[in-house]
Amino acid sequence: MIHSLEGDPHGYFSRELAPRLTIDAGDTVVFTTLDSGWGLEPWPGGRYVPRREVERSDDDGHALTGPVAIRGADPGMTLRVDIGELVPGPWGAVLAGGWESAWNERLGVVGDGIVHAYTLDTETMTGRSHLGHEVALRPFLGVMGMPPGEPGRHSTIPPRTCGGNLDCRELVAGSTLWLPIEVEGALFSCGDGHAAQGDGEVSGTAIECPMERAELTFSLSELPLTTPIARGPDGAWITLGLHEDLDEAALIALDAMLALLGREFGLSRRDALAVASVSVDLRVTQMVNLVRGVHAVLRGFGEPVQ
């Protein structure tokens, strides 16, 4: 069954947040989302100036659509998300500098912020900034995830093992994402559309855009996971490590990749490490969301064990 969900955004994760939609495993949901900043209109290019946004009270995180509850989802299970068509809206923007953070202070860009405003063309899949800079679009959802098991409200900014603000540019249409479930019903939400992003998301934003259509299909698995994993449309395997320390995030991603090589290809841990040293790339997912992200990418290695 195919469902649609739009409007009424929220800006936090919580196991107490009532689902807006309850579906069966195998169902598809077509989401429509605001940009991450709750915008009702495009950003003007140049120096940062306010724009019209959805009114919100204490929802200070990304504008998310959801939650979606999946019948039969229980803590300890794994949620599989098959990512279908992703269609960005007609505009987006990159914000750089301005706000106070350790990252901006180190780079010397605290003070006035700047906005690069983009017009997005989904026919040619290109974006052009107000300065004439043209980029190829590779849209994905920066936030896909579920609340952690602890009660209360949880910020959308740091990514977690149950997903959230992963900001992994590999999760384009045709990808599959697996996330550990920590709450009954899963309570999946998404948003933070990115029309294009480099690894690291170094300004703190990508080309932030609304998503006119984000088609996601949900199913349940008993696959034992301690961190998110994914598979790209080209067959690449991806494991994600999340931690406040970048070295630890890299080790978590690598450890998950060794486990994947053992599970999918039947390799011993030492054999998996030897393969990984030749065939796996460690890449910085994002550096600017309190928790660092590293993703390990394995492309073009053999066939999984049947």
N, C-alpha and C positions, 0 to 999 in steps of 0.2 A: 504494500500500500504506500502511496505517496501523499505526504502531508505538506502543508505550507505554514511558515511561522515568520511573522514580522512584527515590528513595533514593540512598544512597552519594554524598553531596554532596562537592564539592571547593571550595576557597576561593582559587583563583588561576587564571591563564591560563598555558598553556605548550604549545609545539609538541611537547614530549616526553611530554605526558600522553596515555596510551593511550585511544582512543575506546571508549566503552561500547556504542556502537551504530554500525553502518555502514549507510547507506541509499543508494538511488538518487535522483537528481534527480527531482522530482515527488512524492516520498513525503511523508507527513504523520507528525509525531511529536506525541503527546499527552504533555506533561510534567506531573509533579507536583513541586512545589518546597516546601521549607521557607521560612519567612520569612528575611529577610536575615541575622538574628542567630542562625540555627541553632536556633531555639526548638522545644521539645517541648510547650510549654504557653503560654497567653496571659500577657502582662504584667499584673500588677496595676496599677490606676490609682493615681496619687499620686506620692510620692517614689520614686526609683529604688531597687529592691531586686532581688537576683539571682533568676533563675528556672531551671528545668531546661532544659538545652540539650544538643544532640548533642556528645559528646566529640570533640575535635579536637586535633591536635598542633601543627603549624606552619601550619595553614590558617587564617589570621586575616582573610580577606576575606569577601565575601558568600558565603552557602551557594548553590552553583550545581549544577544538574543537567546532566549531559553528561560529556564532549564527545560530539557526534554528528559522524561523518565522512560526507561526501557524496562518493560515487564520481565521479571525473572533475573534482573541484574542484582547481584549481591556482593558485598565486600569480599575480596579475595579472588574474584573473577576478573577477566580482562575484557575491555570494550574494544571491539574492532570497528574502525571508522573508514569506510571506503569513500574516497573523495572524488566526486563527479564534477560536473560542470561548475566553473567558477567565473562569474561575470562581474567585473568591477563597474562601479558607477562612472559617470562622465568626467569626474574631476578628482584630484587628490593633491596632497601637499607634503613636503618635507619641512619640518621645523628643526632648526639648529641653533644651539646656544641660547642664552637668555636665563634659563632657570639655574638655580644653585644645585650643584651636585659635585661629588668628588671628581667625576669624569670631566665635567665642564670646567671646574676650577683648575685641574691639571693642564687642560688644553688652553686655558686663558680665554674662554668664551662666555664667562658669566657677564651679565649685563643685558644689553639690547639683543633680542633674538631676531632671527631672519627666517623668512618663509619663502621657499621655492614652490610656487603654485603650478600645477600640471593640468593640462587638458588631456583626457584619456580617450583614445580611439580604439574601440574593441573590434572594429573591422580590420584595421591594419595591425592591431595589437602593439601600438606605440603610444608613448606619452611625450608631450612637449611642454617644457617649462616656460614660464613667462620671460625667461632669459634666452629662450631658443634652444635649450639643451634637449635633445631627443634621446629617449631610451626605449628599449624593447620591454614590453610588459610581460611579466611572469607572475600572475596573481596567485596569492594564497592567503589563508586566514592566519593571522599572527597568534590569535588565541583560540584554542580548541581544548576543552578540558572539563573537569569535574571538581567538586569541592573535596577537600581532604576530610578525613574522618572526624577531626576535632570539631566541637560545637563552635558557634559564633560566626562572625563575618570574617572573610579572608580576602586580602587585597588581590586584585587581578594582576598586579605588577610583577611579582616574582613567579617564575615557572616552578612547577612542582612535579613530583613523580606521577601524579594523576593528571598531568597536563596543565593547561592554562596558557600563559604567555610564552610559548615555546619559541616563536619567531624563527622557525626553521624554514628557510627558503626552498628546501627540497619538497615540501608538502603541497605540491601543485596538483592540478587535476590529473587523475589517474593513479594517485598515490594511495597507500593504505597506512593507517596509523593505528597502533595498538597501545592502549593505556590501562594501567592497573586501576581497578575500581575500589574505592574506599567507603562508599556510602550506598545504602539500599536504593535501587532504582537508577543508579549512576548519576542522574541529574546533570546532563551535559549541556553546556552553553558554548557559544562561539561569537566571534566578532573580530575587530581589529584588522579589517581588510588591508592588505598590502598589494599595491599594483606592481611593485618591484622593490627589491631590497638586496643589498650586498651582505655577505657573511659578516656578522658582528653588529650590524645595525648601529654604526658607530656614533651617529648624532642622537640616538635615542628614538628616532622615528624612521620609518621607511617612507615610500610614497603612500601616505595614509589615505584610504579611500573608503567610501561606502561600498557594499557589495549588493548588487541588484539581484544576484542569484548565487547561492552556494549550496550545492546539492550533495548531501551526505547520507550514506546508507549505514545503518548500525546493526551489528550482530554481536553475539556473546561468545566467549572462548574460555577454556580452562587453561590456556597458555600461562605458565608461571612467569611473571615479570616483576622486577623491582624498579624498572625505569622504562620510559617510553621507547618503543622501537617502531620502525616504519619500513616500507618498501616503496621505492620510487616507480614512476611509470616506465622507466627503462630497466626495471628489475633490480636496481641497486638496493642493497640492504643498508639500513641506517639505524644506529643505536645512539641514544641521547643521554649525556651525562649532565647533571645539574648540581651545582654546589657553589657556595660563596667563594671558594678558592678555585682558581682556574686549573691548577694542577690536579686537584681532586676531581673536578668535573671531567677532565680528560681520562683519568683512571677509571671512573665510573663508566664512561662511554666505551672504553677499551675492554673492561671486564665484561660488559654486556655483549660486546661483539664476540669475545672468545666463547661465551656461553652460546651465542647464536651459531657460531661455526661448529660447535660441538653438536648442538641440537639439529641443525639443518643439514650439515655435511658429514656428521659422524667423526669429527676430528678430536683427538685428545687435546687437552689444554695446551701442552707444549707445541704440538703440531699447529694448533690454531694460532698461537703467538707467532710462530715462524711465518705462517701464511699472512697474518695481519701486517707483519713488518714489511712485506712486499706489496700487498694488494689493498691495504686499508689506508685511507686518508683521514687524519684527524683535522677537523675544521672547527673554528670558533663560530658558534651559532650566534650568540649575542653576549655583549659585555656590559650592558647598561641598565639591567633590570634587577639590581641588588644581588640576584643569583646569576652566576656565570653559566653559560651553556657551551658544551662541546658536542659535536656529532661526529661519529665515526662512520665512514662511508666505504662500503665494499661493492665494487663493480666488476662484472665479468669474471666471476670465479665459479666454474663448474656448475653442476646441477645438484639441487638439494636431495637428500635421502628421501626416497619414496616411502 
